[in-house]
Amino acid sequence: MRRLLIVSRRRFSFGATVSYDPAMTQPTQETPPQTVVLVEVTRGSLIEARHRGFIVVVDSAGQIVAQLGDGSARTWYRSAAKPFQTIPIITSGAAQHFGLTAQELAVITGSHSGEDIHLTAVSSILDKIGCTETELLCGAHTPFDDVTAKQLRATGQAPRILHNNCSGKHAGMLAFAKFSQQPLANYIDPQHAIQRQIREVLARFAAVPAEEIDIAVDGCSAPVFGVSLTAMARSYAQLVAARQTGSAQDETLCQAAERVVAAMGEFPEMVGGNRNRLDTDLMRATHGQVIAKVGAEGVQLLGVKPCPRYPAGLGIAIKIEDGDIRRARDPVVIETLRQLGLLTDEQLAQLARYGRTPLFNFRRIEVGEVRTCFQL
């Protein structure tokens, strides 16, 4: 019988090997964290389904601005950790050494749609560092972009590793490892030197001890990190306001955070894609004032740069309990920003497709809607 080895422990030490075998572990009996109904799905006059979840909003000084549900609940960043996985590529000197552009830093930070622009950028990174596509350990999957996926099917082509939405992140990790003269073959091992440095950076921005970060295996096989939702929100607040608050307490780290945030804002299409990607459309609509990064299983993290309304900036963590990534998460993101006064009427109109959604039957008769139902 094949067993999946996952590193997972609340207080994890890189000095020890910890294994988790799903076949031999019983579900925990812990009391589930308190959640709040965030989205209702109606049909006629009845509510047919509900999506529950959490919202935590903090400023860079660590003050809670708004909260729904238990902010101490722990979950995985998933791909929303990518800004912190990019920062060490800059602070190490690897980005400068290899001449990585802002566009390439954005694709490293992104969960891209697998369009040609993304494959070109990732290929450029690999060329610069003298590596090949086969050295990426993320695996292949169908592109997120429907147009690209249809083109592949029409021509009988299988998805490439480069189409994986995390291929940019993995190319960045290879660049980090190569510049640091660390082994390339096992760059995704949680005990690898670059992964330990990534974890230390995340710990600093989230303001939690590194040994208290949960570790498991992400969908792309790289380490994934687990902390409380409050710590997640705090990490994004610190990310967008590192210099102002002195949160990073390190000039090199501040500069790296600013470069990542600037790259995301300048090239939002590299973070997501040109079609139907909330991250991209939100950063375009707000001209980079809000940075956005999705994570799998209903996670969304947002950083709001310091502004007159929120001079200390904001970090926002959203988690849909059932893992929904379209029907519930998107409208919750838009409604959260609306209630916080961060979107103008014009911006709300630009992002309307991600908000309230009417439901139609097969005859295109409107029979209900998906709507948010919370108040911060």
Residue, then its C-alpha position, 0 to 999 in steps of 0.5 A: m500500500r502506498r502511503l502519502l508522507i505529509v509533514s504536519r505538526r502544530r509545533f514542528s521542528f526541522g530537526a525531527t522527521v514527522s510523518y502523517d499517515p491518513a490510513m492510521t490517523q483518526p479524526t481529531q475530536e477538537t471542537p470546530p471553530q466558530t464560523v458565520v454564515l457569509v453567503e446564502v443561495t436562494r431558490g424562490s422564497l427559500i434559502e436552499a444552501r449556505h456557505r459559512g466561513f471566517i473574515v478577519v481584518v487587522d491593521s499593520a499595528g496588529q489592531i483588529v478592525a473587524q472580525l467574523g468567526d473565530g480568528s484563532a482558527r488555523t488553516w493553510y495559506r495555500s497559494a496565498a503564501k506566495p508573496f512570502q515565498t518570493i521575498p527571499i529570492i530578492t533578499s538573497g540576491a538571487a533576483q538581482h544576480f539573474g536579472l529577474t524583472a518585475q514581470e517575472l517576480a509577479v509570475i513567481t508570486g502568482s497562481h497564473s492561468g497558463e496563458d502564453i504570457h505566463l509560459t513565456a515568463v516562466s521559460s525566461i526565468l528558467d533560461k536565465i538560471g540555466c535550468t529546464e522545465t523538467e527540473l520543476l517539481c510541481g507537476a502538470h495540470t490543465p490550464f486555468d484559462d478556459v481558452t488555453a485549455k480548449q486550444l490544447r484539447a483541440t490540438g490534442q496536446a497534453p498540458r505541460i509542467l509550465h501550465n501548472n499555476c505554480s510553475g513560476k513559484h517553482a522556477g523562483m525556488l530553483a533560482f533561489a537554490k541555484f544562487s545559494q549553491q544549494p541542491l536543486a533535486n530536492y528543493i521542495d523538501p521542507q528541510h531544504a535550506i531555502q524552504r527553511q529561509i522561506r518559513e523564517v520570512l513568513a514567520r516574521f511577517a505573520a509575527v508568529p514563532a517559526e516553530e509554531i507554523d504547521i507544515a504540510v504538502d501543497g498541491c504543487s508538492a512544495p511545503v504549505f504553511g498553516v497559521s491562524l487566520t488572524a496571523m494570516a491577516r497580519s502578515y498581509a498588513q505587514l506586507v503592504a506597510a512594512r516600511q511605514t510600521g517598521s514591522a520588518q525591522d530590516e531595510t532589505l526585507c522592507q525593500a523586498a516586500e515593496r518590490v513584490v507588492a509593486a510587481m503584483g500591482e504593475f503586472p496583475e495579469m501575471v498574478g492571475g490571468n487576463r480572463n475571469r481572475l478576481d485577483t487580477d481584476l481587483m488589482r486593476a480596478t484599484h490600481g494596485q491599492v489593494i493587492a490580492k492573492v487567492g489560495a485553494e479551498g476558499v482562502q483569500l488574502l488581501g493587503v490594503k496599502p496605507c490610505p487616508r481611511y486606513p493610515a496603517g493599512l489593512g490585512i484581510a483574511i477570508k476563509i470559506e469553510d467548505g472550500d468553495i472558490r467561486r460561488a462563495r469566496d468571490p462575492v465575500v471578497i467584494e462585499t468585505l471591501r465594500q463594507l470597509g469603504l474601499l471600493t468606489d461605485e465605479q470599481l464596484a461596477q467593474l467588479a460586479r460579475y464577482g458579486r451577487t450572482p443570479l441563478f438560472n435554470f436550463r431555460r434561462i429563467e432566473v430562479g434564485e441568487v447567490r448573495t452575501c448576508f453578513q455585516l462586519 
